[in-house]
Amino acid sequence: MNLISLVSRTKLYWGLIAIFLIGVFGSPISSKGNNIFLSYGNLLDVLRQVSTTGLIATGMTAVILTGGIDLSVGSLMAICSVVCAMLLTVPGVTPSAALGVPTTALVALCLGALITRFILLNIQKSRADGDAGRDARLDTTRGLVIPGVVGVILCGLSLWYLLPQVETKFGVLGVLLVAPCVGLLFGTINGFIIVAGRLQPFIVTLAMMVTALGIARLTAGQNNAVLPVYTGSNATEEFEILRSLVFGVVPMPGLFFLGAVLIYGAVLRFTPFGRYVYAIGGNEEAARLSGIAAGRVKIATYAVSGLLAGIAAVLYVAQYRQGKPDAGAGLELDAIAAVVIGGTSLMGGRGSLIGTFCGVLIFGLLSNILQLHNINSNLQLVLKGAIIIGTVLVQERNAGDILSYLRLPGGRAAQKETAAAKRPSQETSSL
């Protein structure tokens, strides 16, 4: 039983190992007799290609753990890619500058105030004992004045740093600051409408998906279906660092992905916020009754999802040398698929980021294997869809229900009919 339990708990890793071994033994051989799948360059390409989806799947994991869904991340990545590309290549007061700079200032103001108030409140709680600590409140000075001052200072610093770049062109740090803030703002709007309006996340994020796509097209302009970014030509040469190899070993996008998984994974595993996320996904009403601010936690998960979509957009622009309004088309589905393959339940309350990490790698390795064998791209979509359905059926243990509907041997309905047929004969024999 212990062995069976161990295999059940580690089934995700066995799936990753199985996909990897299929790639190894089924790989084409180069003209020099080398295994193409195992080549260092190919494995680096896999990590580089999954990084964008991986970042979005990282944010999506916490959203799904709360029992929600975010269909807008693809469009959020698109609008952030347009903002990033335009800031890099077009000087002056452009639509991207008009959207990005005030948004960054607003985010700096709000985050500065909220984080300062959070720190002061926890200091107050640590100084009190027992129930007094749980019921601690801040006075006006520490609850409003000091956080407000810190927020205003951070807002001023962000404007001091960004406004001079508007008249020239933005650098690497500038776009890494502005694009994620744009994504964070839209993600926060998602969460606020869901919580305050008591609406289904599916409806709200679907509406945001359409809205963000329209804003992206308006920002890019009717004549700019694609905004090319050529480092050293129309954009700063320093932007090339975001597609380079760190110490010649790990691609920079992969480093961002790994960092996001480690940091957010630690937050979900070791902090009260992470425990609140799982509690809300398990039973939101019970979490509310236990004193958890479920609304704030849900808003935070959608905000982080938008933030990571903005970071993914910057890496997308660096990797593909362009920003465009349809950059993230369908990416939300890939992210959801990776999360589900990684073992996170769509009902919420169960899953982990290490599972999402494995799910992203499984998805990436599968795509790479199919591409190495020159499988038709349309057939690849069919195979991926079938694998996703099969994975969810196994994880939710609903395969027996499928058999029962089909009336196949081994199905639950067939077993019940057999048992029902045996009962009369047994009763007759007993009489």
C-alpha positions in Angstrom: 0.0 0.0 0.0 2.9 2.3 0.8 4.4 1.7 -2.6 1.1 2.4 -4.3 0.6 5.6 -2.3 4.2 6.7 -3.2 3.5 6.1 -6.9 0.2 7.9 -6.7 1.9 11.0 -5.1 4.7 11.1 -7.6 2.7 10.2 -10.8 3.3 13.7 -12.2 7.1 13.2 -12.1 6.7 9.8 -13.7 4.8 11.4 -16.5 7.6 14.0 -17.0 10.2 11.2 -17.0 8.1 9.2 -19.4 7.8 12.1 -21.9 11.5 12.7 -21.6 12.3 9.1 -22.3 10.0 9.0 -25.3 11.8 12.1 -26.6 15.2 10.4 -26.0 14.5 7.1 -27.6 12.3 8.5 -30.4 14.6 11.3 -31.4 15.9 11.8 -34.9 19.6 11.5 -35.3 21.7 14.2 -36.9 24.1 13.6 -39.7 26.9 13.4 -37.2 25.1 10.6 -35.3 24.0 12.8 -32.4 20.7 12.6 -30.6 18.9 15.8 -31.6 16.5 15.8 -28.7 19.3 15.5 -26.1 21.4 18.2 -27.7 22.1 21.1 -25.4 20.8 23.6 -27.9 17.5 21.8 -28.2 16.9 21.6 -24.5 17.7 25.3 -24.1 15.2 26.0 -26.8 12.6 24.1 -24.9 13.2 26.1 -21.8 13.2 29.3 -23.7 10.0 28.5 -25.5 8.1 27.4 -22.4 9.1 30.5 -20.3 6.4 32.8 -21.6 3.7 30.2 -21.1 5.3 29.2 -17.8 5.2 32.7 -16.4 1.5 33.1 -17.2 0.8 29.6 -15.8 2.5 30.5 -12.6 0.1 33.4 -12.0 -2.8 31.2 -13.3 -2.1 28.6 -10.7 -3.0 30.8 -7.7 -6.1 32.0 -9.5 -7.3 28.5 -10.1 -6.4 27.4 -6.6 -9.0 30.0 -5.3 -11.6 28.4 -7.6 -11.3 31.1 -10.2 -10.1 31.3 -13.8 -8.4 34.1 -15.8 -9.1 34.1 -19.5 -7.7 37.6 -20.1 -4.0 36.8 -19.6 -3.4 36.3 -23.3 -4.9 39.7 -24.2 -3.1 41.3 -21.2 0.2 40.0 -22.6 -0.7 41.4 -26.0 -1.4 44.9 -24.7 1.7 44.9 -22.6 3.8 43.7 -25.6 2.4 46.7 -27.6 3.3 49.1 -24.8 6.8 47.6 -24.5 7.6 47.7 -28.2 6.3 51.2 -28.7 8.1 52.6 -25.7 11.3 51.0 -27.0 11.1 52.3 -30.5 8.9 55.4 -30.6 10.0 58.6 -28.8 7.6 61.3 -27.5 4.1 61.2 -26.0 2.7 58.0 -27.7 -0.5 56.1 -26.6 1.8 53.7 -24.9 3.5 56.4 -22.9 0.1 58.0 -22.1 -1.1 54.6 -20.8 2.1 53.2 -19.2 3.6 56.2 -17.3 0.5 57.2 -15.3 -0.3 53.6 -14.6 3.2 53.0 -13.2 2.8 56.1 -11.0 -0.6 54.9 -9.7 0.7 51.4 -9.0 3.8 52.9 -7.2 1.4 55.1 -5.1 -0.9 52.2 -4.1 1.7 49.5 -3.6 3.8 51.9 -1.5 0.9 52.8 0.8 -0.4 49.2 1.0 2.9 47.6 1.8 3.9 50.2 4.3 0.5 49.8 6.1 0.9 46.0 6.0 4.3 46.2 7.6 3.2 48.7 10.3 0.2 46.6 11.1 2.2 43.4 11.6 4.7 45.3 13.8 1.7 46.4 15.9 0.4 42.8 16.1 3.8 41.5 17.1 4.0 43.9 20.0 0.6 42.9 21.4 -0.2 39.5 23.0 -2.9 37.0 22.3 -6.3 38.3 21.2 -5.1 41.9 21.5 -2.6 41.1 18.7 -5.3 39.7 16.4 -7.5 42.7 17.0 -4.7 45.3 16.7 -5.6 48.5 14.9 -3.5 51.4 13.6 -4.0 55.0 14.5 -4.5 57.7 11.9 -0.7 58.5 11.7 0.5 55.0 11.1 -2.6 53.8 9.3 -3.0 56.7 6.8 -0.4 59.4 7.0 2.8 57.4 6.9 1.6 54.9 4.2 0.3 57.9 2.2 3.7 59.7 2.4 5.6 56.6 1.4 3.2 56.0 -1.6 3.6 59.6 -2.7 7.4 59.4 -2.5 7.5 56.2 -4.6 5.1 57.8 -7.1 7.3 60.8 -7.4 10.4 58.6 -7.8 8.8 56.6 -10.6 7.8 59.8 -12.5 11.3 61.2 -12.0 12.8 58.1 -13.5 10.3 57.6 -16.4 9.4 61.1 -17.7 12.9 61.9 -19.1 12.7 58.6 -21.1 9.4 59.7 -22.8 11.2 62.3 -25.0 13.9 59.8 -26.0 13.2 56.1 -25.9 12.8 53.8 -23.0 15.6 51.5 -21.8 15.4 47.9 -20.4 14.6 48.8 -16.8 12.0 51.3 -18.0 10.0 48.8 -19.9 10.5 46.1 -17.2 8.9 48.6 -14.8 6.0 49.9 -17.0 4.8 46.8 -18.8 4.3 44.7 -15.7 2.5 47.6 -14.0 0.1 47.8 -16.9 -0.6 44.1 -16.5 -1.0 44.5 -12.8 -3.5 47.3 -13.1 -5.7 45.3 -15.5 -5.4 42.2 -13.3 -6.5 44.2 -10.3 -9.5 45.5 -12.2 -10.4 41.9 -12.9 -10.2 40.9 -9.3 -12.1 44.0 -8.1 -15.0 43.5 -10.4 -15.2 39.7 -9.5 -15.2 40.4 -5.8 -17.2 43.7 -5.6 -19.7 42.7 -8.3 -20.0 39.1 -7.1 -19.7 37.9 -10.7 -18.3 34.7 -12.1 -14.6 34.9 -13.0 -15.3 33.3 -16.3 -17.6 36.1 -17.4 -15.4 39.0 -16.0 -12.1 37.7 -17.5 -13.8 36.9 -20.8 -15.0 40.5 -21.0 -11.6 41.7 -20.1 -10.0 39.5 -22.8 -12.1 41.3 -25.4 -11.6 44.7 -23.9 -7.8 44.4 -23.5 -7.6 43.2 -27.1 -9.4 46.3 -28.3 -7.2 48.6 -26.2 -4.1 46.8 -27.6 -5.3 47.5 -31.2 -6.2 51.1 -30.4 -2.8 51.6 -28.8 -0.9 50.1 -31.7 -2.9 52.0 -34.3 -4.7 50.8 -37.3 -1.6 50.8 -39.5 0.6 48.9 -36.9 -0.4 45.2 -36.9 3.2 44.5 -35.8 5.7 46.8 -34.0 9.2 45.6 -35.0 12.0 45.9 -32.4 15.5 45.8 -33.7 18.1 46.2 -31.0 20.9 48.6 -32.0 18.7 50.1 -34.7 15.3 51.4 -33.6 15.7 50.2 -30.0 18.5 50.2 -27.4 21.1 47.5 -27.8 20.9 46.7 -24.1 17.5 45.1 -24.7 19.3 42.2 -26.3 20.3 41.0 -22.7 16.7 39.7 -22.2 17.2 37.0 -24.9 20.8 36.2 -24.0 22.3 33.2 -22.1 23.2 34.0 -18.5 26.9 32.9 -18.1 26.4 31.0 -21.3 24.3 28.4 -19.6 20.6 29.4 -18.9 18.5 31.6 -21.2 17.3 34.8 -19.5 13.6 34.0 -20.1 14.1 30.7 -18.4 15.7 32.5 -15.4 12.7 34.7 -15.1 10.4 31.6 -15.2 12.4 29.7 -12.6 12.6 32.7 -10.4 8.8 33.3 -10.5 8.2 29.6 -9.7 10.5 29.6 -6.7 9.4 33.0 -5.3 5.6 32.5 -5.8 5.9 28.8 -4.8 7.5 29.8 -1.5 4.8 32.4 -0.9 2.1 29.9 -1.5 3.8 27.2 0.6 5.2 29.1 3.6 3.1 32.3 4.1 -0.4 33.0 5.5 -1.3 34.3 2.1 -0.7 30.9 0.6 -2.7 29.2 3.3 -5.6 31.6 2.6 -5.5 30.8 -1.1 -5.9 27.1 -0.4 -8.6 27.7 2.2 -10.6 29.9 -0.2 -10.4 27.3 -2.9 -11.4 24.5 -0.5 -14.4 26.3 0.9 -14.7 30.0 0.4 -17.7 30.4 2.8 -15.9 28.6 5.6 -12.8 30.7 4.9 -14.8 33.9 5.3 -16.4 32.7 8.5 -13.0 31.9 9.9 -11.9 35.6 9.4 -10.0 35.4 6.2 -10.4 38.5 3.9 -11.3 36.3 0.9 -12.0 39.3 -1.3 -8.6 40.8 -0.8 -6.8 37.5 -1.4 -8.7 36.9 -4.6 -7.9 40.4 -5.9 -4.2 39.9 -5.1 -4.1 36.6 -7.1 -5.6 38.3 -10.2 -3.2 41.2 -9.8 -0.2 38.9 -9.6 -1.5 37.0 -12.7 -1.6 40.3 -14.6 1.8 41.3 -13.3 3.4 38.1 -14.6 1.6 38.5 -17.9 3.3 41.9 -18.2 6.7 40.4 -17.5 6.0 37.6 -20.1 5.1 40.3 -22.6 8.6 42.0 -22.2 10.3 38.6 -22.7 8.1 37.9 -25.7 9.2 41.2 -27.3 12.8 40.4 -26.6 12.6 36.9 -28.0 10.5 37.6 -31.1 11.7 41.2 -31.7 8.2 42.5 -32.0 5.1 43.5 -30.2 1.6 43.0 -31.6 -2.0 43.2 -30.5 -2.6 39.4 -31.0 0.7 38.3 -29.4 -1.0 36.3 -26.7 -3.8 34.7 -28.8 -4.7 31.4 -27.3 -1.9 31.6 -24.6 -4.5 31.5 -21.8 -5.6 28.1 -22.9 -2.0 26.8 -23.0 -1.4 28.2 -19.5 -4.6 26.6 -18.2 -3.7 23.3 -19.8 -0.2 23.3 -18.2 -1.8 24.1 -14.8 -4.3 21.2 -15.1 -1.7 18.8 -16.4 0.4 19.8 -13.3 -2.3 18.4 -11.0 -4.1 21.6 -10.0 -7.9 21.0 -9.7 -10.1 23.3 -11.6 -12.5 23.2 -8.6 -9.8 24.9 -6.5 -8.1 24.1 -3.2 -5.7 21.4 -4.6 -2.5 21.8 -6.5 1.0 23.3 -6.3 3.4 25.4 -8.3 5.9 22.5 -8.6 3.2 20.6 -10.3 2.6 23.5 -12.7 6.3 23.6 -13.4 6.2 20.0 -14.4 3.1 20.5 -16.4 4.8 23.3 -18.3 7.8 21.1 -19.0 5.6 18.2 -20.1 3.7 20.5 -22.5 7.0 22.0 -23.8 8.7 18.6 -24.3 5.6 17.2 -26.0 5.5 20.1 -28.5 9.2 19.7 -29.1 8.9 16.0 -29.8 6.1 16.5 -32.2 8.0 19.3 -34.0 11.2 17.1 -34.3 9.1 14.5 -36.1 7.6 17.1 -38.4 4.0 16.3 -37.2 1.4 18.5 -38.8 0.7 21.5 -36.6 -3.1 20.9 -36.8 -2.6 17.3 -35.7 -0.4 18.6 -32.8 -3.4 20.5 -31.5 -5.6 17.4 -31.7 -3.0 15.3 -29.8 -2.6 18.0 -27.1 -6.3 18.3 -26.6 -6.7 14.5 -26.2 -3.8 14.4 -23.7 -5.4 17.3 -21.7 -8.8 15.5 -21.5 -7.1 12.2 -20.5 -5.0 13.9 -17.8 -8.0 15.6 -16.2 -10.0 12.3 -16.3 -7.2 10.5 -14.5 -6.6 13.3 -12.0 -10.3 13.6 -11.1 -10.8 9.8 -11.2 -13.7 10.1 -13.5 -12.6 7.5 -16.1 -15.0 5.0 -14.5 -17.9 7.4 -15.2 -17.0 7.3 -18.9 -17.1 3.5 -18.9 -20.4 3.5 -17.1 -22.0 5.8 -19.7 -20.7 3.5 -22.5 -21.9 0.4 -20.6 -18.5 -1.2 -21.0 -17.2 -4.0 -18.9 -15.5 -2.5 -15.9 -17.8 0.6 -15.9 -19.6 1.5 -12.7 -23.1 1.1 -14.3 -22.2 -2.4 -15.6 -20.9 -3.4 -12.1 -24.1 -2.2 -10.5 -26.3 -4.1 -13.0 -24.3 -7.3 -12.4 -24.6 -6.8 -8.6 -28.4 -6.2 -9.0 -28.8 -9.3 -11.1 -27.1 -11.5 -8.5 -29.2 -10.3 -5.6 -32.5 -12.0 -6.7 -30.8 -15.3 -7.4 -29.1 -15.2 -4.0 -32.4 -14.4 -2.2 -34.2 -17.3 -4.0 -31.5 -19.8 -3.1 -31.7 -18.6 0.6 -35.5 -19.2 0.6 
